Amino acid sequence: MGVGPRYDSGAGSAGGGRDFGGGRGGGAGDDAEALLRARLRLADEQIETPPGLWDRIRHSGTAPAPAVVARPRRRPYAVALVVAAAVAVVALGVWWLVRPGPVTLQPAGPPSTVKVTVYNSERACRTGRSLECALRLARDPRAEYAARGNSAGRVWHGDDLAAHCVVTDGRMVRDEAGVTSTRWYLVTSGQGVRGWLPGVRTRNTREVRECPAGQE
């Protein structure tokens, strides 16, 4: 496709000379610019659209978009159950590593026996184990303490006894210092002697359970 007749811009005949007097002050520059434009137009007109391009563009624009699959949402209580199970497993493992040995459960309340210490108000009898300084364990807390048949054994000042229980309404006993008490402790000595110790013969400050009926 020719471009000469449309872009000559008033140039002379093919064999004639060029006019350098008109234009924008330089014929050679105008001719070069016009020639460049002509070539660009020619190249643009010669570009051909590839066959089927518009059809492909049209079909690709109408194609459905890929579906987006939503991830299932975990329910809060399910997550909580998983966390609780994990914590339980960890706790069980720690317990297994540091578990204590066998534990024996003790009943509530005072222990089965309480240690009480024999006390003699006579200073001279706080040393030695003479018969004169021996204190009596009675057989019956309600009988006369000094009665001939009311003796279960002997103890001395400083002896540790195991008190099983106490009665609070026994016979009143007065010691050498004038202290009185109706409390009697059912005790066992270190030699295995079992009897009743008057409350004035000890200075116990620990709680001892009361004796049940029928144990006196």
C-alpha positions in Angstrom: 0.0 0.0 0.0 1.6 3.3 -1.1 1.9 6.4 1.0 3.6 8.9 -1.3 0.7 10.9 -2.7 -0.8 11.4 0.8 2.3 12.5 2.7 4.3 14.6 0.1 3.2 17.9 1.7 3.5 19.8 -1.5 6.8 18.4 -2.7 7.8 18.9 -6.3 7.7 16.3 -9.1 9.8 13.2 -9.0 12.6 14.8 -10.9 12.3 18.4 -9.6 14.1 20.1 -6.8 12.8 20.4 -3.2 11.5 23.7 -1.8 13.5 24.8 1.2 11.8 28.1 1.7 8.4 27.1 3.2 7.3 25.1 6.2 8.6 25.5 9.8 12.0 26.7 8.9 13.9 23.6 7.6 12.6 21.4 4.9 14.9 18.5 5.7 13.6 18.2 9.2 9.9 18.3 8.1 10.5 15.6 5.5 12.2 13.3 8.1 9.3 13.7 10.6 6.7 13.1 7.8 8.6 10.1 6.6 8.7 8.6 10.2 5.0 9.2 10.7 4.2 7.6 7.4 6.2 4.5 8.2 4.5 4.2 11.6 1.1 4.4 10.0 2.1 1.8 7.4 3.3 -0.6 10.1 0.1 -0.1 12.1 -2.0 -0.9 9.0 0.0 -4.0 8.2 -0.6 -5.5 11.7 -3.2 -8.3 11.3 -5.3 -9.8 14.1 -4.6 -13.5 14.6 -7.5 -15.7 13.5 -9.9 -16.6 16.3 -8.4 -14.1 18.9 -11.7 -12.3 19.6 -13.6 -15.6 19.9 -11.0 -16.9 22.5 -11.3 -13.6 24.4 -15.1 -13.7 24.4 -15.2 -17.3 25.5 -12.6 -16.9 28.3 -14.6 -13.9 29.7 -17.8 -16.0 30.0 -16.2 -19.0 31.6 -17.4 -19.6 35.2 -15.0 -18.8 38.0 -13.6 -21.7 39.9 -15.7 -22.6 42.9 -14.2 -21.8 46.3 -14.6 -24.5 48.8 -15.2 -23.2 52.3 -13.2 -24.9 55.0 -15.4 -26.4 57.7 -15.4 -24.4 60.9 -14.6 -26.1 64.1 -17.1 -25.7 66.8 -15.9 -24.1 70.0 -17.0 -27.0 72.2 -15.1 -29.5 70.1 -11.9 -27.4 70.4 -12.5 -27.2 74.2 -12.9 -31.0 74.5 -9.7 -31.5 72.6 -7.8 -29.1 74.8 -9.3 -30.7 78.0 -8.3 -34.1 76.9 -4.7 -33.0 76.2 -4.5 -31.4 79.6 -5.8 -34.5 81.3 -3.2 -36.7 79.5 -0.4 -34.4 80.6 -1.6 -34.3 84.2 -1.9 -38.1 84.3 1.6 -38.5 83.0 3.0 -36.0 85.6 1.1 -37.8 88.3 2.4 -41.2 87.2 6.0 -39.9 87.4 5.7 -38.2 90.8 2.9 -40.4 92.4 3.3 -41.0 96.1 3.5 -44.3 97.8 0.5 -46.1 99.3 -1.5 -43.7 101.5 -3.5 -44.9 104.5 -6.5 -42.8 105.3 -6.9 -41.9 108.9 -10.3 -41.2 110.4 -11.0 -37.6 111.4 -10.7 -36.5 115.0 -8.1 -37.2 117.6 -5.6 -40.0 117.0 -6.2 -43.4 118.5 -3.7 -42.7 121.3 -2.1 -39.6 122.7 1.1 -39.5 124.6 0.8 -38.2 128.2 3.6 -37.8 130.6 3.4 -38.7 134.3 3.8 -35.8 136.7 4.6 -36.0 140.4 4.0 -32.8 142.4 6.6 -33.8 145.0 10.0 -32.5 143.9 11.9 -35.1 145.9 10.2 -37.9 143.8 11.0 -36.5 140.3 14.3 -38.4 140.2 14.8 -42.1 140.9 12.3 -45.0 140.8 11.8 -45.9 144.4 8.6 -47.6 145.7 8.0 -44.5 147.9 7.8 -42.3 144.8 5.7 -44.7 142.6 2.3 -43.5 141.5 -0.6 -45.9 141.1 -2.6 -46.8 138.0 -6.1 -47.6 139.1 -8.4 -50.4 137.9 -11.6 -48.4 138.3 -11.7 -44.6 137.8 -14.8 -44.3 140.0 -13.6 -46.3 142.9 -11.4 -44.9 145.8 -8.0 -44.3 144.4 -6.1 -45.6 147.4 -8.3 -48.7 147.9 -6.3 -51.9 148.4 -7.8 -53.7 145.4 -7.8 -50.7 143.0 -4.2 -51.0 141.7 -3.3 -52.0 138.1 0.3 -51.1 138.2 2.9 -48.5 139.0 4.4 -45.5 137.1 7.0 -42.8 137.9 7.5 -39.2 137.2 8.5 -38.6 133.6 7.1 -41.9 132.2 5.5 -41.5 128.8 2.1 -43.3 128.6 -0.2 -43.9 125.6 -3.6 -42.5 126.5 -6.5 -44.2 124.7 -9.4 -42.1 126.1 -10.6 -40.1 129.0 -13.5 -39.9 131.4 -14.4 -36.6 133.0 -16.8 -37.7 135.7 -14.5 -40.1 137.7 -13.7 -39.9 141.4 -12.1 -36.6 142.4 -8.5 -36.9 143.4 -6.3 -34.3 145.1 -2.5 -34.3 144.8 0.1 -33.2 147.3 0.0 -29.6 146.0 -3.8 -29.3 146.4 -4.7 -29.6 142.7 -8.0 -31.6 142.2 -9.5 -33.3 139.1 -12.2 -35.7 138.1 -10.5 -36.6 134.8 -9.1 -40.1 134.4 -7.0 -41.3 131.4 -7.1 -44.9 130.3 -3.4 -45.5 129.5 -0.9 -48.2 128.6 2.6 -48.0 130.0 5.8 -48.8 128.1 5.8 -52.2 129.9 2.3 -53.0 128.6 0.5 -52.3 131.9 -3.0 -50.9 131.3 -4.9 -48.8 133.9 -6.4 -45.5 134.8 -4.2 -42.4 135.5 -5.7 -39.6 137.6 -5.7 -36.2 135.8 -3.7 -34.7 138.7 -0.8 -37.0 137.8 -0.2 -35.4 134.5 -0.1 -32.0 132.9 -1.5 -33.0 129.5 -2.4 -30.2 127.1 -3.4 -32.4 124.1 -6.9 -33.4 123.2 -7.9 -37.0 124.1 -11.2 -38.5 122.9 -13.8 -39.4 125.5 -14.2 -43.1 126.3 -17.3 -44.7 124.8 -19.8 -46.3 127.2 -18.8 -49.8 128.2 -15.0 -49.2 127.9 -14.6 -48.0 131.4 
